[in-house]
Amino acid sequence: MKNKRTKWLAMPFTIWSVIFILIPLFMIFYYGFVDSSGQVTLENIRAITQTEHLKALGLSILLSLIATVICLLLAYPLAMILSRLGVNKNSFIVLLFILPMWMNFLLRTLAWQTLLEKNGVINSILSFFHLPAINIINTSYAIVLGMVYNFLPFMVLPIYNSLVKLDKDVINAARDLGANGFQTFIKVIFPLTLPGVISGITMVFIPALTTFVISNLLGGSKVLLIGNVIEQEFTQAGNWNLGSGLSLVMMLFIVISMAASAIFDKDGEGNLF
């Protein structure tokens, strides 16, 4: 009786998943493997090898890797500080990192556009102090900045979650055996928090690789990423077949990242909560 009730309670989620996950995925696979006449083809997937698509993909991977590395370098020390403060998951300090995730993604990016534009807030302040203006809007630097700002919490929280689960006796034992702070970090702390690091890298790299909103707003039309190419095929060119084929290629990166996360984080230690 209880199992029947549980199944009924799960029905809304099942219906939601079918309508908004399975059906869209089926459509992507269908359009990706057929041409405009409905004939089965692999040309939509092979289109990734075209020069302009490879260039966009290569630039996307490069900028995503840079943003991921910057997020890791910023997030790990920050997560260590938070873990040593002894704050829990309900702490106000942790809430400060979660709070930006509640704000609309588009609004957060538009705010940076206002800050970085030539006559924006930052350059107005620099002009007031007679300092040279910065002109990074519509460049790759602005896109990386937007990626780091938007996705940094996704790197901090998994690492923080791994750090707070560390057995302090293991760290104390390493120090009792003569290991200094650096050796303790390299040989004990970092290997034990690797699941959180892998989870954070996955959660930053994948959305950074597939984004098109950040590159549209902060990169303008001067920087074209693979996400922009796919978005334009769907919205401007109306070529759902090519857009779906390129999307299937991007799914490979998602599958590889999920597999890596599953291998290094078998127990789910790097989860956000």
N, C-alpha and C positions, 0 to 999 in steps of 0.2 A: 504493500500500500504506500509505504514511504517512498519507494523507488519510483512509483507512478507519479506521485506528487512532484518529485524532483525533476522528472522528465518534462512534466507540464510547465514547471517553472523555467526550464531551459529552452522552451519553445520560442519565446520572443528573440532570444539571442541567436537561435538556430536560423530563424526566418531572416533576421538582420544579416547574418553571415552569408546566407545564400544570395540575398538580393544585392548586397553592397560589396561582397568579396568574391564569391564564386562566379556569379554571372559576369561581372566586369573582367575577371581573369579569363573566363572562357571567351569573351569577346576579343580580348587582346590576342589570345592564342589563335583564334579563328582568323582575324584580319591579318595577323602576322604571317600566316602560312598560305594566304591566298592573294591573288592579284585582283585588280578592279573588276575583272570578268568572272571571278569566283573560281578560277583554276588554281590548283595547288602549286606553290612555288616557294623557293628559298631565296629569291632575289631580295625580298624585303630585309632579310637577315644579313645577306651578303652585302647589302648597301653600306654596312658599317665600315667596309674596307675602302669606300670612296675617300678621296683625299680630304674633302671638307669635313666629312664625318669623323675621320681619324684625327684630324687636327682638333676638332671640338672635343672629342673623347680624351685625347692626350692632355689638352689644357685642363679639362675637368679633373682628370686623375691627379695632375700636378698640383693644382690649387687645393684639391681636397686633401691630399697628403700633407701639404704645408699647413693647412688649417688644423688638421688632426694632430700633427706634431706640436704646434703651438698650444693647442688645447691641452695636450698631455703635459707639456712643460709647465703650464700654468696651473693645471688642475691637481697634479700630484702633490706639490708642496702645500697647496691650499687644503686639500683633503687631509693631509697629515696634521696640519695646524688644527683643523676642526676636530679630528679624532683625539688629539692630545688635550683639547679643551674639555673633553668629557661631555660634549653636548650630545643629546639624543636626537632621534629622528623628528621629534616634535618641537625641537628647539627653534627659537626665533631666528637664529643665525642660519640654520639649514633652510628655514622657510624663505629667507632672502634669496637663496639660489633657486628655489622652486618657483617663487613668485613670478619671475619673468616668463616662465613657461605657461603661465595662465593668461598672459596678455596675448592679444592677437599677433600672430607671426608677421603679418603684413604691416601692422602699425609699428612694430619694433623696427622693421627694416626701413620704413618710411621716415622714422625718426632719425636714423643715421644718414639718410639722404639729405634731410634738412640740416643736419650738423655739418656734413662734409662738402656741400655744394660751395661754389666759388664765393658767393655772398652769404654763406650760411653762418651759423652761430660761432663755430670754431674760428673761421677766418675773420669774423667781426671782432672777436676777442683779441686775436693776434694783431689785427690792424690797430686796435685801441692801444696796445702796448708797443706799437711800431715794430712788430716782428714780421718776418716774411710769411706770406700765406702758404698754405699747403694745398696742392692741387692733385688729390688722389681720387676724386670722384670720377667715375667712368673709366676706372683702371682696374687691373687685377688686384692691386693692393686693397682697394675698397671692397672688392668681393671677398677676399680673405678675411678682412676685418669683420664684415657682416657675418661670415660663416662662424668665426670664432665667437663673436658676441652671441649669436643665436644658439649655438650648439655646445657652448662651454658647460652649462649645467648637466648635459648628458654625459660628460666626461667626469665631472666632479663627483656626482652622486654614486655611481658604481664603485669608484675607487674608495670613496669614503665608507661605503657599505662594507667593502672588503677589509679595510683597515680596522674598523670597530669590531670586527669578528676575530681579529688576531688574538691568539693566546699570549698574553703579556709574559707568561712564564717562559715561553720559547725565546722571546727577545732578551729577557733577563739572563737566561741560560747562556746565550751567545756572548753576552757581555762578561759573564762570570768566567767564560772560557778564554777570555782575552781579546775578543773581537772589538775593534773600535767602532765608532758610529758609522763610518763609511762601509766597513766590512759587514756590519750587521744589516745595513740597508741592502747591499748588493746580494748577500748570500742568504738572508733570512726574510726581511720584510718584503722586498720586491718580488721574489719568487712566490711567496705566499699570497700576494695580492694580484698576481698575474691574471686570474680570472676577471677581476674588476677592471683591470687595464684593457684586456681584450674586449670585454663588453663595452667599455667606454669608447674604444677605437671604432668598434662596429657601429655604435649608435651615433658617432660623429661623422665617420667617413661616408657611410651610405647616403644619408640625407644631403651631405655636402656635395657628393658626386652627382646626385640627381636633381639638385635644386635648379630652378629657373627664375624664381621670384627675386632672389638676392642679386643674381647677375643682371636681371632686367632693370632693377631699380638702382643698383650701385655701379653696375658696369655699363649701363646704357646699351647702345647698339654697337659699341666698339669691341666688346668682349663677348664672344659666342661660345657657350658651353653646350655639351650634349643635351642637357635638359632643355635649353632654349630651342635646339634643333627639333627635338621631339614635340615640344609645345607648339612650335610653329607649324609642324606638319599636321597637327590635329586642328588647330584654331584658324590658321591663315590659309594654308595650302589645301586643307580638307582631304589630305591623303592619309586616311586612317590605316591603310595597309602598311605604308612605309613607317609611319609613326609607331605602329604596333610592333613591327619587325625590329626597330631600334630599341623599343622598350623591352623586348624579349632578351636582347643582348645585355641590357642593363640588369635584368633579373639574374643573370649569371653571377654578377658581382654580389648581389644580395644573397644568393644561395651559398656562394663561397664564404661570405662573411658569417652567415648563420652556422655553417659547418665548422668554421674555425672557432666560433664562440662555443659551440656544443662540445668540441674536443677539449678546450682549455677550461671550460666551466661546466663540468658534468653535474655538479651539485647545486648549480644556480647561485653560487656565492657572489657573483657580480651583478645580481639583479638590483634595480633601483631601490627596492624596499624589501 
